[in-house]
Amino acid sequence: KGLPASMRILSHCSSTFADVCEPDLHPDLDLVKTDHSIRVMWRSSRLQKFCESQSDELITKYIVSLASSDRDEFNNGVIEQEFVLKADEDAMNATFLELRGENTSYTVTVAAVINSSRLKGKKVGTKLLPSPPRNLNVNTANPDTSTGLVKLCATWSAPSGYHDMLEIRLDTGMEDQQGETLTHCVQIPKGTTKCEFVDLCQNKSYE
């Protein structure tokens, strides 16, 4: 009741006030993901900074929630962490581990709390990184003794999880005129498990 409840209602009714309440969180920079975890980082909301400038500890904590599109992953479809504020602390973070990932969609919400009233928070939707390709195997084929050239064949097991395409790079060990290593870079469609590099010099080391 009182001021906290009024501010909670206002944060949901006024987009201008909601922006003031939202923590500083950049979707492209502040989400650190692996194939089975996600770490979210944020900084003080403008409301928190204003309160602190007035020596008022109105906001005492943030609640970070993670919702999954897989209803069976979490109890009630969501898990939460509390982050209690410390003096002069601007950068904050929370980490969620052992997530299913793959094609599951997740929604991260970071919300400031006044007493027991949760203000409208910053919400970001995302997917985790795919697992890396596995069982990489590279073989040479069709060596041509007359030209000294060979074909390199690479195969692998397809990664699981959300991705649009794959990229394979072959470092030749040779340098261009600027002294940079010559690299063959090929983007290939999702689901591909084989790539060939042709007309390579024999007796050279490739990576």
N, C-alpha and C positions, 0 to 999 in steps of 0.2 A: 504494500500500500504506500501512499504518499508519493514523494518525488521519484524514487526508483521505478515504481510501476508506471507513473506518468511518462517517464522518459522511455521506458520499454515500448509503450503504446505509440508514442510519437516517432520512435525510430522505425516502426513498421508502417506508419501512416504518411510520413513526410520523407520523400527521397532526399531532400536537402539535409535534413537532420541525420538521416541514415548514413550519408556520406561522411558526416562529421564523426559518427560513431564507429565507422569501419576502421579496422587496423590497416596499416600501410603494408600491403601484400601485393607483389607483382606476380601474376600467374606464370610468366615465362622464366622468371629469375629465382623465385622463392620456393619452388617445389623441386626437391632433389629426389629422384626416383631410381629404383632398381627394378628387377623383374618381380621382387616379392616384398618391397618396402617403399615407404614414402615419408619424406621429412619435409615439414612445412615450416617456413620461417616468416616472421612478420615483425613489424615495428609499431611503436605506439600510435594509437589513433589521435586525430586532432583533438578530440574531446579529452582524452587522457592528458595530452600535453598542456591543454588549457587549464585543466584542474590542477595539475602539478605546478603550473606557474602561479596559481593562486594558493599554493600550499594546501590543497584540498585533495585528500585521498578518496575521491568518490569511486573510482574504479579500482578494485582490489585484485581482480583476476580475469583471466580469459578462459573460455571453454572451447576446446578444439574437438570437433566431431568429424567422423569419417563414415560416410554412408556408402554402401555397396549395392550395385545393381543385382548382385547375387543374394537373394533374400536369405539363403541358408548360411551365408558366410559369418554373419554376426547375429547375436541375439537381438531381436527387434530391428534388425537391418542396419544398426549403427553402433559404433563404439565411440567413447569420449575420453578426453584427458583434460585435467584442470592444470592451468599454469598460474600459480600465485605470484603476483608481482613483488619484486624486491626494489629497494630504494635505488633510484637513478638507473634503472634497467630499461633500456630501449629496445635492444634486439632480443627476440624470443623465438623459441622453436619447440616443436613436438615431433616425435617419430612414431610411426606405426609399422610394426614388423610382422613377418610371417603371413603376408597377404596372399590370396590366391592368384591375383593378377591375370595373366593371359588376356582374354577378351572382356574381362570384367571392367565396368565403368565405376569410378569412384567420385564422390563429391565431398570436398573438404570445406568445412565452415569454421571460421574463427570469429568468436563473438565476445565482446566485453561484458562483464557482469558487474552490476551495482547492487550490493547486498545479495538478494536472491533473484533479482530481476535480470534476465539475459536480454541484452539489446540485440537488434538485428545485426548480423555479422556479415563478413565478407565470404562469399561462396565461390568456389572454383571447382569445375568439373575436369576430370582427367582420366587417363589410363596409364598403367604402369608400362615400363619398358619390356619389350619381348625378351625372352631368354635368348642367349647367343646361339648361333649355329654350333653344332657339335660334330664330333667324329670327322674333322677335316682331314682329308687324305689327298696328297699331291703326287702325281706320277708323270714321268716323261713318256712320250710316244712318238713314233715315226721319225727316228733320227735319220738325217740325210747326210751321209758321209761326204757327198760331193759339195754341198753348200755349208756344212757345219751347223745346220739349223735343226731345231727340235720343237716339238709341240708339248706344252705343259697342260695337264688335265687336273683340275681340282674338283673334288666332290665333298659333300657334307650332308649332315642331317638337318632338315629344315627347322628353324626356330619356332617356338610356340609363343603365342601372344600377339598383340596388335602391332602391325607394321605394314607399310605400304610397298616397300621394295628392299632389296639387299644391295650392298656395295662391296665389291671385292677389289683389293689393291695388290699389285705385284711390284715390289721394289726390285729393280734390276741390278743394283749395286754400281751402276755407272752414273756419271755426272754429266750435266749439260754444260754449256759454255759459262753459265753463271755459277758453276760449282754446286748446283743442287742435284740431289739424287733423282734420276729418271724413274718415274712411277707410272705404271699403267693402272688406271682407275675405271672400273666398269660397273654401271648400275644395271641390275637385272630384276626382272619381275618377281613378285612374291610367289613362293612355291617352287622356285627354281632351286635345284640341288646340284648343278653341274656348270662348270665354266671352263673354257679352253683359251689358252694363249698360244698363238702360233708364231712361227718364224723367230724363235728365240735362239740365241747362240748357245751351242753346247759348251760344256766344261766351264760354265759360269755359275756363280752362286746367286740364288734368287730367294726372296723372302715374301 
